[in-house]
């Protein structure tokens, strides 16, 4: 397809929840993380009676962890994802709220959070004594090559990393690690669809505002020169007093 067709398809394609299967084969990954977040979550679920999943997206990951603890809840603050999460999770007995305000102090033995921003004070408030917080986070320097390729400044949260998260959390850190891998975009439509879904990567992204840069990238991609960017992740496990 030519530039206009790829861009038109990317703008017309609906995207909901956190299901990136639409990009399979068009965005590829080289390298793996030295930890497996899902396996770690399953390990802690075995001895957990109450669970909260922060920023659950469309509930894709949480539903895949079933069977879930007797009391399981989730939050999702991005309004378009909220009905998707409820439709997926409520049949499993999961309460889905639009924020942590819905839950009293000390409600949960385990709080999970993959790639969602969080308020450290709220995490501390929600954890029962001795409760655990497991999170995998996206670094503020994630995929910064995309911003550079579009002539955009670095993300405003560029300083968000393992050290910053550890210092802010105010809990006992029992394990932490950070790592990176390569993300490769193979066509301009995939890049535009990705930027629509991950709206904080290039805040206010609109095709018209970046058309010249996108056309230049399309020419490179069409000539077999894919756009590579470094995905940066960190994870930690913390325990409440």
MARBA-3410 file (N, C-alpha, C, O; in Angstrom, 1 decimal):
241
0.8,-1.2,0.0,0.0,0.0,0.0,0.9,1.3,0.0,2.0,1.3,0.5 ~ 0.3,2.3,-0.6,1.1,3.6,-0.6,0.8,4.3,0.7,0.1,3.9,1.6 ~ 1.5,5.5,0.8,1.4,6.3,2.1,0.0,6.6,2.5,-0.4,6.4,3.6 ~ -0.8,7.1,1.5,-2.2,7.5,1.9,-3.0,6.3,2.3,-3.8,6.4,3.3 ~ -2.8,5.2,1.7,-3.6,4.0,2.1,-3.2,3.5,3.5,-4.1,3.2,4.3
-1.9,3.5,3.7,-1.5,3.0,5.1,-2.0,4.0,6.2,-2.4,3.5,7.2 ~ -1.8,5.3,5.9,-2.3,6.3,6.9,-3.8,6.2,7.1,-4.3,6.2,8.2 ~ -4.5,6.1,6.0,-6.0,6.0,6.1,-6.4,4.8,6.9,-7.3,4.9,7.7 ~ -5.8,3.7,6.6,-6.1,2.4,7.4,-5.8,2.6,8.9,-6.6,2.2,9.7 ~ -4.7,3.2,9.2,-4.3,3.4,10.6,-5.2,4.3,11.3,-5.5,4.1,12.5
-5.7,5.3,10.6,-6.6,6.3,11.3,-8.0,5.7,11.4,-8.7,6.1,12.4 ~ -8.4,4.8,10.5,-9.8,4.2,10.6,-9.9,3.0,11.5,-11.0,2.6,11.8 ~ -8.8,2.3,11.8,-8.8,1.1,12.5,-9.1,1.4,14.0,-8.4,2.1,14.6 ~ -10.2,0.7,14.5,-10.5,0.9,15.9,-9.5,0.2,16.8,-9.0,-0.8,16.4 ~ -9.2,0.8,17.9,-8.3,0.2,18.9,-8.9,0.3,20.3,-9.3,1.4,20.7
-9.0,-0.8,21.0,-9.6,-0.8,22.3,-8.8,-1.7,23.2,-8.2,-2.7,22.8 ~ -8.8,-1.3,24.5,-8.1,-2.1,25.5,-6.6,-2.0,25.3,-6.1,-1.0,24.8 ~ -5.9,-3.1,25.6,-4.5,-3.2,25.3,-4.2,-4.4,24.5,-3.2,-5.1,24.7 ~ -5.0,-4.6,23.4,-4.8,-5.8,22.5,-4.0,-5.3,21.3,-4.6,-4.6,20.4 ~ -2.7,-5.6,21.3,-1.8,-5.1,20.2,-1.7,-6.1,19.1,-0.8,-6.1,18.3
-2.6,-7.1,19.1,-2.5,-8.2,18.0,-2.6,-7.6,16.6,-2.2,-8.2,15.7 ~ -3.3,-6.5,16.5,-3.4,-5.8,15.2,-2.1,-5.5,14.5,-2.0,-5.4,13.3 ~ -1.1,-5.4,15.4,0.3,-5.0,14.9,1.2,-6.2,14.7,2.4,-6.0,14.4 ~ 0.7,-7.4,14.9,1.6,-8.6,14.8,2.2,-8.7,13.5,1.5,-8.6,12.4 ~ 3.5,-8.8,13.4,4.3,-8.9,12.2,4.7,-7.5,11.6,5.6,-7.4,10.8
3.9,-6.5,12.0,4.2,-5.1,11.5,5.1,-4.4,12.5,5.8,-3.4,12.2 ~ 5.0,-4.8,13.8,5.9,-4.3,14.8,6.5,-5.6,15.5,5.8,-6.4,16.0 ~ 7.8,-5.7,15.5,8.5,-6.9,16.0,9.4,-6.5,17.1,9.8,-5.3,17.3 ~ 9.9,-7.5,17.9,10.7,-7.3,19.0,11.9,-8.2,19.0,11.8,-9.4,18.7 ~ 13.0,-7.6,19.4,14.3,-8.4,19.5,14.8,-8.3,20.9,15.0,-7.2,21.5
15.0,-9.5,21.5,15.4,-9.5,22.9,14.2,-9.7,23.9,13.1,-9.5,23.5 ~ 14.5,-10.2,25.1,13.5,-10.5,26.0,13.9,-9.9,27.4,15.1,-9.6,27.6 ~ 12.9,-9.7,28.2,13.2,-9.2,29.6,13.7,-10.4,30.4,13.3,-11.5,30.2 ~ 14.6,-10.2,31.4,15.1,-11.2,32.2,14.2,-11.7,33.3,14.5,-12.7,34.0 ~ 13.0,-11.1,33.4,12.0,-11.6,34.3,10.7,-11.8,33.5,10.5,-11.3,32.4
9.7,-12.5,34.0,8.4,-12.8,33.4,7.4,-12.2,34.4,7.1,-12.9,35.4 ~ 6.8,-11.1,34.1,5.8,-10.5,35.0,4.7,-11.4,35.3,4.2,-11.5,36.4 ~ 4.1,-12.0,34.2,3.0,-12.8,34.4,3.3,-14.0,35.4,2.4,-14.4,36.2 ~ 4.4,-14.6,35.2,4.8,-15.7,36.1,5.0,-15.3,37.5,4.6,-16.0,38.4 ~ 5.6,-14.1,37.7,5.7,-13.6,39.1,4.3,-13.3,39.7,4.1,-13.6,40.8
3.4,-12.7,38.9,2.1,-12.5,39.4,1.4,-13.8,39.8,0.8,-13.8,40.9 ~ 1.5,-14.8,39.0,0.9,-16.1,39.3,1.5,-16.7,40.6,0.7,-17.3,41.4 ~ 2.8,-16.5,40.8,3.4,-17.0,42.0,2.8,-16.4,43.3,2.5,-17.1,44.2 ~ 2.6,-15.1,43.2,2.0,-14.4,44.4,0.5,-14.6,44.6,0.0,-14.6,45.7 ~ -0.2,-14.9,43.5,-1.6,-15.2,43.6,-1.9,-16.4,44.4,-3.0,-16.5,45.0
-1.0,-17.4,44.4,-1.3,-18.7,45.0,-1.6,-18.5,46.5,-2.4,-19.3,47.1 ~ -1.1,-17.5,47.2,-1.3,-17.3,48.6,-2.0,-16.0,48.9,-1.9,-15.5,50.0 ~ -2.7,-15.5,48.0,-3.4,-14.2,48.1,-4.9,-14.4,48.2,-5.5,-15.1,47.4 ~ -5.5,-13.7,49.2,-6.9,-13.8,49.4,-7.6,-12.6,48.8,-8.8,-12.6,48.5 ~ -6.9,-11.5,48.6,-7.5,-10.2,48.0,-6.5,-9.6,47.1,-5.3,-9.4,47.4
-6.9,-9.2,45.9,-6.1,-8.7,44.8,-6.7,-7.5,44.2,-7.9,-7.4,44.0 ~ -5.8,-6.5,43.9,-6.2,-5.3,43.1,-5.3,-5.2,42.0,-4.0,-5.2,42.1 ~ -5.8,-5.1,40.8,-5.0,-4.8,39.6,-5.2,-3.4,39.1,-6.3,-3.0,38.7 ~ -4.1,-2.6,39.3,-4.2,-1.1,38.9,-4.1,-0.9,37.4,-3.3,-1.6,36.8 ~ -4.9,0.0,36.9,-4.8,0.3,35.5,-4.9,-0.9,34.6,-3.9,-1.2,33.9
-6.0,-1.7,34.7,-6.1,-3.0,34.1,-6.2,-3.0,32.6,-6.2,-4.0,31.9 ~ -6.4,-1.8,32.0,-6.6,-1.7,30.5,-8.0,-2.3,30.2,-9.0,-1.9,30.8 ~ -8.0,-3.2,29.3,-9.2,-3.9,29.0,-9.4,-5.2,29.8,-10.3,-6.0,29.5 ~ -8.5,-5.4,30.8,-8.6,-6.6,31.6,-8.0,-7.8,31.0,-8.2,-9.0,31.4 ~ -7.2,-7.6,29.9,-6.6,-8.7,29.2,-5.7,-9.6,30.0,-5.9,-10.8,30.1
-4.8,-9.0,30.7,-3.8,-9.7,31.5,-4.5,-10.3,32.7,-4.3,-11.5,33.0 ~ -5.3,-9.5,33.4,-5.9,-10.1,34.7,-6.8,-11.3,34.4,-6.8,-12.2,35.2 ~ -7.6,-11.2,33.3,-8.5,-12.4,33.0,-7.6,-13.6,32.8,-8.1,-14.7,33.0 ~ -6.5,-13.4,32.2,-5.6,-14.6,31.9,-4.9,-15.2,33.1,-4.4,-16.3,33.0 ~ -5.0,-14.5,34.3,-4.5,-15.0,35.5,-5.5,-15.9,36.2,-5.1,-16.5,37.3
-6.7,-16.1,35.8,-7.7,-16.9,36.4,-7.2,-18.3,36.6,-6.5,-18.8,35.7 ~ -7.6,-19.0,37.7,-8.6,-18.6,38.7,-8.0,-17.5,39.6,-6.8,-17.5,40.0 ~ -8.8,-16.5,40.0,-8.4,-15.4,40.7,-8.8,-15.5,42.2,-9.6,-16.4,42.6 ~ -8.1,-14.8,43.1,-8.5,-14.8,44.5,-9.9,-14.5,44.8,-10.6,-13.9,44.0 ~ -10.4,-15.0,46.0,-11.9,-14.8,46.3,-12.3,-13.3,46.2,-13.4,-13.0,45.7
-11.5,-12.4,46.6,-11.8,-11.0,46.4,-10.8,-10.4,45.4,-9.6,-10.2,45.7 ~ -11.3,-10.1,44.2,-10.4,-9.4,43.2,-11.1,-8.2,42.7,-12.3,-8.2,42.4 ~ -10.3,-7.1,42.6,-10.9,-5.9,42.0,-9.8,-5.3,41.0,-8.7,-5.8,41.0 ~ -10.3,-4.4,40.2,-9.4,-3.7,39.3,-9.8,-2.3,39.1,-11.0,-1.9,39.3 ~ -8.9,-1.5,38.7,-9.2,-0.1,38.4,-8.8,0.2,36.9,-7.9,-0.4,36.4
-9.5,1.1,36.3,-9.2,1.6,34.9,-9.6,3.0,34.8,-10.9,3.3,34.9 ~ -8.7,3.9,34.6,-9.0,5.3,34.6,-9.2,5.9,33.2,-9.6,7.1,33.1 ~ -8.8,5.1,32.2,-9.0,5.6,30.8,-10.4,5.2,30.4,-10.7,4.1,30.2 ~ -11.3,6.2,30.2,-12.7,6.0,30.1,-13.1,5.0,28.9,-14.0,4.2,29.1 ~ -12.4,5.1,27.7,-12.8,4.1,26.7,-12.5,2.7,27.1,-13.2,1.8,26.5
-11.6,2.4,28.0,-11.3,1.1,28.3,-12.2,0.5,29.4,-12.3,-0.7,29.6 ~ -12.9,1.4,30.2,-13.6,1.0,31.3,-14.7,0.0,31.0,-14.8,-1.1,31.6 ~ -15.6,0.2,30.0,-16.6,-0.8,29.6,-16.1,-2.1,29.1,-16.6,-3.1,29.3 ~ -14.9,-2.0,28.4,-14.3,-3.2,27.9,-13.8,-4.1,29.1,-14.0,-5.3,29.1 ~ -13.2,-3.4,30.1,-12.7,-4.1,31.3,-13.9,-4.7,32.0,-13.8,-5.9,32.5
-14.9,-4.0,32.2,-16.1,-4.5,32.9,-16.7,-5.7,32.2,-17.1,-6.7,32.8 ~ -16.8,-5.6,30.9,-17.4,-6.7,30.1,-16.6,-8.0,30.2,-17.1,-9.1,30.3 ~ -15.3,-7.8,30.3,-14.4,-9.0,30.4,-14.3,-9.5,31.8,-14.2,-10.8,32.0 ~ -14.2,-8.7,32.8,-13.9,-9.1,34.2,-15.1,-9.3,35.1,-15.0,-10.2,36.0 ~ -16.1,-8.6,34.9,-17.3,-8.8,35.9,-17.8,-10.2,35.8,-18.2,-10.7,36.9
-17.9,-10.9,34.7,-18.3,-12.3,34.7,-17.4,-13.2,35.5,-17.8,-14.3,35.9 ~ -16.2,-12.7,35.8,-15.2,-13.5,36.6,-15.4,-13.1,38.1,-14.6,-13.6,38.9 ~ -16.3,-12.3,38.4,-16.5,-11.8,39.8,-15.6,-10.7,40.2,-15.4,-10.4,41.4 ~ -15.0,-10.0,39.2,-14.1,-8.9,39.5,-14.8,-7.6,39.6,-15.6,-7.2,38.6 ~ -14.7,-6.8,40.6,-15.2,-5.5,40.7,-14.3,-4.5,39.9,-13.1,-4.5,40.2
-14.8,-3.7,39.0,-14.0,-2.8,38.2,-14.4,-1.4,38.5,-15.6,-1.0,38.3 ~ -13.5,-0.6,39.1,-13.8,0.8,39.4,-13.0,1.7,38.6,-12.0,1.3,37.9 ~ -13.4,3.0,38.6,-12.7,4.0,37.7,-11.6,4.7,38.5,-11.0,5.7,38.0 ~ -11.3,4.2,39.7,-10.2,4.8,40.5,-10.0,4.1,41.8,-10.9,3.4,42.2 ~ -8.9,4.4,42.5,-8.7,3.7,43.8,-9.6,4.2,44.9,-9.7,3.6,46.0
-10.2,5.4,44.7,-11.1,6.0,45.7,-12.2,5.0,46.2,-12.8,5.2,47.2 ~ -12.5,4.0,45.3,-13.6,3.1,45.6,-13.3,2.1,46.7,-14.2,1.5,47.2 ~ -12.0,2.1,47.2,-11.6,1.0,48.1,-11.1,1.6,49.4,-10.3,2.6,49.4 ~ -11.5,1.0,50.5,-11.0,1.5,51.8,-9.5,1.2,52.1,-8.9,0.3,51.4 ~ -9.0,1.8,53.1,-7.6,1.5,53.5,-7.4,0.0,53.8,-8.2,-0.7,54.3
-6.2,-0.5,53.5,-5.8,-1.8,53.8,-6.6,-2.9,53.2,-6.8,-4.0,53.8 ~ -7.1,-2.7,52.0,-8.1,-3.6,51.4,-7.5,-4.8,50.8,-8.1,-5.9,50.6 ~ -6.2,-4.8,50.4,-5.6,-5.8,49.5,-4.3,-6.4,50.0,-3.4,-5.7,50.5 ~ -4.2,-7.7,49.9,-3.0,-8.4,50.2,-1.9,-8.2,49.1,-0.7,-8.3,49.3 ~ -2.4,-8.1,47.9,-1.5,-8.0,46.7,-2.1,-6.9,45.8,-3.3,-6.9,45.4
-1.2,-6.0,45.4,-1.6,-5.0,44.3,-0.7,-5.2,43.1,0.6,-5.3,43.3 ~ -1.3,-5.4,42.0,-0.5,-5.6,40.7,-0.6,-4.4,39.9,-1.6,-3.7,39.9 ~ 0.4,-4.1,39.1,0.3,-3.0,38.1,1.3,-3.2,37.0,2.5,-3.1,37.3 ~ 0.8,-3.5,35.8,1.7,-3.6,34.7,1.5,-2.4,33.8,0.4,-2.3,33.1 ~ 2.5,-1.5,33.7,2.5,-0.4,32.8,1.5,0.7,33.1,1.3,1.6,32.2
1.0,0.8,34.3,0.1,1.8,34.7,0.7,2.8,35.6,1.4,2.4,36.5 ~ 0.5,4.1,35.4,1.0,5.1,36.4,0.2,4.9,37.7,-1.0,4.5,37.7 ~ 0.8,5.3,38.8,0.2,5.1,40.1,0.6,6.2,41.1,1.7,6.8,40.9 ~ -0.2,6.3,42.1,0.1,7.3,43.2,0.7,6.4,44.3,0.1,5.6,44.9 ~ 2.0,6.6,44.6,2.6,5.8,45.7,1.9,5.9,47.0,1.8,4.8,47.7
1.3,7.0,47.4,0.6,7.1,48.6,-0.7,6.2,48.6,-1.0,5.6,49.6 ~ -1.3,6.1,47.4,-2.5,5.3,47.3,-2.1,3.8,47.4,-2.8,3.0,48.0 ~ -1.0,3.4,46.8,-0.5,2.0,46.9,-0.3,1.7,48.4,-0.7,0.7,48.9 ~ 0.4,2.6,49.1,0.6,2.3,50.5,-0.7,2.2,51.3,-0.9,1.4,52.2 ~ -1.6,3.1,51.0,-2.9,3.1,51.6,-3.7,1.8,51.4,-4.4,1.3,52.3
-3.7,1.3,50.2,-4.5,0.2,49.8,-4.0,-1.2,50.3,-4.7,-2.1,50.5 ~ -2.6,-1.2,50.6,-2.1,-2.5,51.0,-2.4,-2.8,52.4,-2.3,-2.0,53.3 ~ -2.8,-4.1,52.7,-2.9,-4.6,54.0,-1.5,-4.7,54.7,-0.6,-4.8,53.9 ~ -1.4,-4.7,56.0,-0.1,-5.0,56.6,0.6,-6.2,56.1,-0.1,-7.3,56.0 ~ 1.8,-6.1,55.7,2.5,-7.2,55.1,2.2,-7.5,53.7,2.7,-8.5,53.1
1.3,-6.7,53.1,0.9,-6.9,51.7,2.0,-6.6,50.7,3.0,-5.9,51.0 ~ 1.9,-7.1,49.4,2.9,-6.9,48.4,2.4,-6.1,47.2,1.2,-6.1,46.9 ~ 3.3,-5.3,46.7,3.1,-4.6,45.5,4.1,-5.0,44.4,5.3,-4.9,44.6 ~ 3.5,-5.5,43.3,4.3,-6.0,42.2,4.0,-5.1,41.0,2.8,-5.1,40.6 ~ 5.0,-4.5,40.4,4.8,-3.7,39.2,5.8,-3.8,38.2,7.0,-4.0,38.5
5.4,-3.8,36.9,6.4,-3.6,35.8,6.0,-2.3,35.1,4.9,-2.0,34.8 ~ 7.0,-1.4,35.0,6.8,-0.1,34.5,7.5,0.2,33.2,8.5,-0.4,32.9 ~ 7.0,1.1,32.5,7.6,1.6,31.2,8.4,2.9,31.6,7.9,3.8,32.1 ~ 9.7,2.8,31.3,10.6,4.0,31.6,10.2,5.2,30.8,9.6,5.1,29.7 ~ 10.5,6.4,31.4,10.2,7.6,30.7,11.0,7.8,29.4,10.7,8.7,28.6
12.1,7.0,29.3,13.0,7.1,28.1,12.5,6.0,27.1,13.3,5.8,26.1 ~ 11.4,5.4,27.3,11.0,4.3,26.4,10.8,4.8,25.0,10.1,5.8,24.7 ~ 11.3,4.1,24.0,11.1,4.4,22.6,11.5,5.8,22.2,10.8,6.4,21.3 ~ 12.4,6.4,22.9,12.7,7.9,22.6,13.2,8.1,21.2,13.2,9.3,20.7 ~ 13.6,7.1,20.5,14.0,7.2,19.1,12.8,7.6,18.2,13.0,8.3,17.2
11.6,7.2,18.6,10.4,7.6,17.9,10.2,9.1,17.9,10.0,9.8,16.9 ~ 10.4,9.7,19.1,10.3,11.2,19.2,11.3,11.9,18.4,11.0,12.9,17.7 ~ 12.5,11.4,18.4,13.6,12.0,17.7,13.3,11.9,16.2,13.6,12.9,15.4 ~ 12.8,10.7,15.7,12.5,10.6,14.3,11.4,11.5,13.8,11.4,11.9,12.6 ~ 10.5,11.9,14.7,9.4,12.8,14.4,9.8,14.3,14.7,9.0,15.1,14.5
11.1,14.5,15.1,11.5,15.9,15.4,10.8,16.4,16.7,10.7,17.6,16.8 ~ 10.4,15.5,17.6,9.6,15.9,18.8,10.6,15.9,20.0,11.6,15.1,20.0 ~ 10.4,16.7,21.0,11.2,16.6,22.2,11.0,15.4,22.9,10.0,14.7,22.7 ~ 11.9,15.0,23.9,11.8,13.9,24.7,10.5,14.0,25.5,10.0,15.1,25.7 ~ 10.0,12.9,26.0,8.8,12.9,26.8,9.0,13.7,28.1,10.1,13.7,28.7
8.0,14.4,28.6,8.2,15.1,29.9,8.5,14.3,31.1,9.0,14.8,32.1 ~ 8.2,13.0,31.0,8.5,12.1,32.2,9.8,11.3,32.0,9.9,10.2,32.5 ~ 10.7,11.9,31.3,11.9,11.2,30.9,12.7,10.7,32.1,13.4,9.7,32.0 ~ 12.5,11.3,33.3,13.3,11.0,34.5,12.6,9.8,35.2,13.2,9.3,36.2 ~ 11.5,9.3,34.7,10.8,8.2,35.4,11.6,6.9,35.1,11.6,6.4,34.0
12.3,6.3,36.2,13.0,5.1,36.0,13.0,4.4,37.3,12.3,4.7,38.3 ~ 13.8,3.3,37.4,13.7,2.4,38.6,14.1,3.2,39.9,13.5,3.1,40.9 ~ 15.2,4.0,39.8,15.6,4.8,40.9,14.5,5.7,41.4,14.3,5.9,42.6 ~ 13.9,6.4,40.5,12.8,7.4,40.8,11.6,6.7,41.5,11.1,7.1,42.5 ~ 11.2,5.5,40.9,10.1,4.8,41.4,10.4,4.2,42.8,9.5,4.3,43.6
11.6,3.7,43.0,12.0,3.2,44.3,12.0,4.2,45.4,11.5,4.0,46.5 ~ 12.5,5.4,45.0,12.6,6.5,46.0,11.2,7.0,46.4,11.0,7.3,47.5 ~ 10.3,7.0,45.4,9.0,7.6,45.7,8.0,6.6,46.4,7.1,7.1,47.1 ~ 8.2,5.3,46.3,7.3,4.4,46.8,7.1,4.3,48.3,6.0,4.2,48.8 ~ 8.3,4.4,49.0,8.2,4.5,50.4,7.9,3.1,51.1,7.3,3.1,52.2
8.2,2.0,50.4,8.0,0.7,50.9,9.3,-0.1,50.9,10.3,0.4,50.2 ~ 9.4,-1.2,51.6,10.6,-2.0,51.5,10.7,-2.7,50.2,9.8,-3.5,49.8 ~ 11.7,-2.5,49.4,11.9,-3.1,48.1,12.6,-4.4,48.3,13.7,-4.5,48.9 ~ 12.0,-5.5,47.9,12.6,-6.8,48.1,13.2,-7.4,46.8,14.0,-8.3,46.8 ~ 12.8,-6.8,45.7,13.4,-7.2,44.4,13.2,-6.1,43.4,12.1,-5.5,43.4
14.2,-5.8,42.5,14.0,-4.9,41.5,15.0,-5.2,40.3,16.0,-5.7,40.6 ~ 14.6,-4.8,39.1,15.5,-5.0,38.0,15.0,-4.1,36.8,13.9,-3.7,36.8 ~ 15.9,-3.8,35.9,15.6,-3.0,34.7,16.3,-3.6,33.5,17.4,-4.2,33.7 ~ 15.7,-3.4,32.4,16.2,-4.1,31.2,15.6,-3.3,29.9,14.8,-2.5,30.1 ~ 16.1,-3.7,28.8,15.7,-3.1,27.5,15.6,-4.2,26.4,16.3,-5.2,26.5
14.9,-3.9,25.4,14.9,-4.7,24.2,14.6,-3.8,23.0,14.2,-2.6,23.2 ~ 14.7,-4.3,21.8,14.5,-3.5,20.6,13.1,-3.7,20.0,12.7,-4.8,19.8 ~ 12.4,-2.6,19.7,11.1,-2.6,19.0,11.3,-2.1,17.6,11.9,-1.0,17.4 ~ 10.9,-2.8,16.6,11.1,-2.4,15.2,9.7,-2.2,14.5,8.9,-3.1,14.5 ~ 9.6,-1.1,13.9,8.4,-0.7,13.1,8.7,-0.9,11.6,9.7,-0.4,11.1
7.8,-1.7,11.0,8.1,-2.1,9.6,7.3,-1.3,8.6,7.6,-1.4,7.4 ~ 6.2,-0.6,9.0,5.5,0.2,8.0,4.9,1.4,8.7,4.7,1.4,9.9 ~ 4.6,2.5,8.0,4.2,3.7,8.6,2.8,3.6,9.2,2.5,4.3,10.1 ~ 2.0,2.8,8.6,0.7,2.6,9.2,0.7,2.0,10.6,0.0,2.4,11.5 ~ 1.6,1.1,10.8,1.8,0.5,12.1,2.3,1.5,13.1,1.8,1.5,14.3
3.2,2.4,12.7,3.7,3.4,13.6,2.6,4.4,14.0,2.5,4.7,15.1 ~ 1.8,4.8,13.0,0.7,5.7,13.3,-0.4,5.1,14.2,-0.9,5.7,15.2 ~ -0.7,3.8,14.0,-1.7,3.1,14.8,-1.1,3.0,16.3,-1.8,3.1,17.2 ~ 0.2,2.7,16.4,0.8,2.6,17.7,0.7,3.9,18.4,0.4,3.9,19.6 ~ 1.0,5.0,17.7,1.0,6.3,18.4,-0.4,6.7,18.7,-0.6,7.5,19.7
-1.4,6.3,18.0,-2.8,6.5,18.4,-3.1,5.8,19.7,-3.7,6.4,20.6 ~ -2.6,4.6,19.8,-2.9,3.7,21.0,-2.1,4.2,22.2,-2.6,4.3,23.3 ~ -0.8,4.5,22.0,0.1,4.9,23.1,0.2,6.4,23.0,1.2,7.0,22.6 ~ -0.9,7.1,23.4,-1.0,8.5,23.1,0.0,9.4,23.9,0.2,10.6,23.5 ~ 0.6,8.9,25.0,1.5,9.7,25.7,2.9,9.6,25.2,3.8,10.4,25.6
3.2,8.8,24.2,4.5,8.8,23.6,4.9,10.1,22.9,5.9,10.7,23.1 ~ 3.9,10.5,22.1,4.1,11.8,21.4,2.8,12.6,21.7,1.8,12.5,20.9 ~ 2.7,13.3,22.8,1.5,14.0,23.2,0.9,14.9,22.1,1.6,15.6,21.5 ~ -0.4,14.7,21.9,-1.1,15.5,20.9,-0.8,15.1,19.5,-1.0,15.9,18.5 ~ -0.3,13.9,19.3,0.0,13.4,17.9,-1.2,13.5,17.0,-2.2,13.0,17.3
-0.9,14.2,15.8,-1.9,14.2,14.7,-1.1,14.0,13.4,0.0,14.6,13.3 ~ -1.6,13.2,12.5,-0.9,13.0,11.3,-0.6,14.3,10.6,0.5,14.4,10.1 ~ -1.5,15.2,10.5,-1.3,16.4,9.7,-0.1,17.2,10.2,0.6,17.9,9.4 ~ 0.1,17.2,11.5,1.2,18.0,12.1,2.5,17.4,11.9,3.6,18.1,11.9 ~ 2.6,16.1,11.5,3.9,15.4,11.3,4.0,14.8,9.9,4.8,13.9,9.7
3.2,15.3,9.0,3.1,14.7,7.7,4.4,14.6,7.0,4.8,13.5,6.4 ~ 5.2,15.7,7.0,6.5,15.6,6.3,7.4,14.6,6.9,8.0,13.8,6.1 ~ 7.5,14.5,8.2,8.3,13.5,8.8,7.8,12.1,8.5,8.6,11.2,8.3 ~ 6.5,11.9,8.6,5.9,10.6,8.3,6.2,10.2,6.9,6.5,9.0,6.6 ~ 6.1,11.1,6.0,6.4,10.7,4.6,7.9,10.3,4.4,8.2,9.4,3.7
8.8,11.0,5.0,10.2,10.7,4.9,10.4,9.3,5.6,11.2,8.5,5.0 ~ 9.8,9.0,6.7,9.9,7.7,7.3,9.3,6.6,6.4,9.9,5.5,6.3 ~ 8.2,6.9,5.8,7.6,6.0,4.9,8.6,5.6,3.8,8.6,4.4,3.4 ~ 9.3,6.6,3.2,10.2,6.3,2.2,11.3,5.3,2.7,11.7,4.4,2.0 ~ 11.8,5.6,3.9,12.8,4.7,4.4,12.3,3.3,4.6,12.9,2.3,4.3
11.1,3.2,5.2,10.5,1.9,5.5,10.2,1.1,4.2,10.4,-0.1,4.2 ~ 9.8,1.9,3.2,9.5,1.2,1.9,10.8,0.7,1.3,10.7,-0.3,0.5 ~ 11.9,1.2,1.6,13.2,0.8,1.0,13.9,-0.3,1.9,15.0,-0.6,1.8 ~ 13.1,-0.8,2.9,13.6,-1.9,3.7,14.5,-1.4,4.9,15.3,-2.1,5.4 ~ 14.3,-0.1,5.3,15.1,0.4,6.4,14.1,0.7,7.5,13.6,1.8,7.7
13.8,-0.4,8.3,12.8,-0.2,9.4,13.3,0.8,10.5,14.5,1.1,10.6 ~ 12.3,1.2,11.2,12.6,2.2,12.3,12.7,1.4,13.6,11.8,0.7,14.1 ~ 13.9,1.5,14.2,14.2,0.7,15.5,14.2,1.7,16.6,14.8,2.8,16.6 ~ 13.7,1.2,17.8,13.7,2.0,19.0,13.9,1.1,20.2,13.6,-0.1,20.1 ~ 14.4,1.7,21.2,14.7,0.9,22.4,13.6,1.0,23.4,13.2,2.0,23.9
13.0,-0.2,23.7,12.0,-0.3,24.8,12.7,-0.5,26.1,13.5,-1.4,26.2 ~ 12.3,0.3,27.1,12.9,0.2,28.4,11.9,-0.1,29.4,10.9,0.6,29.5 ~ 12.2,-1.1,30.3,11.3,-1.5,31.3,12.0,-1.7,32.6,13.2,-1.9,32.7 ~ 11.3,-1.5,33.7,11.8,-1.9,35.0,10.7,-2.5,35.9,9.5,-2.2,35.6 ~ 11.1,-3.3,36.8,10.1,-4.0,37.7,10.6,-4.0,39.1,11.8,-3.9,39.4
9.6,-4.1,40.0,10.0,-4.1,41.4,8.9,-4.8,42.2,7.7,-4.9,41.8 ~ 9.3,-5.4,43.3,8.4,-6.0,44.3,8.7,-5.4,45.6,9.8,-5.3,46.1 ~ 7.6,-4.8,46.2,7.7,-4.1,47.5,6.8,-4.7,48.5,5.7,-5.2,48.1 ~ 7.1,-4.6,49.8,6.3,-5.1,50.9,5.9,-4.0,51.9,6.8,-3.2,52.3 ~ 4.7,-4.0,52.3,4.2,-3.0,53.3,4.6,-3.5,54.7,4.8,-4.7,54.9
4.8,-2.6,55.6,5.2,-2.9,57.0,4.1,-3.8,57.6,4.2,-4.2,58.8
END
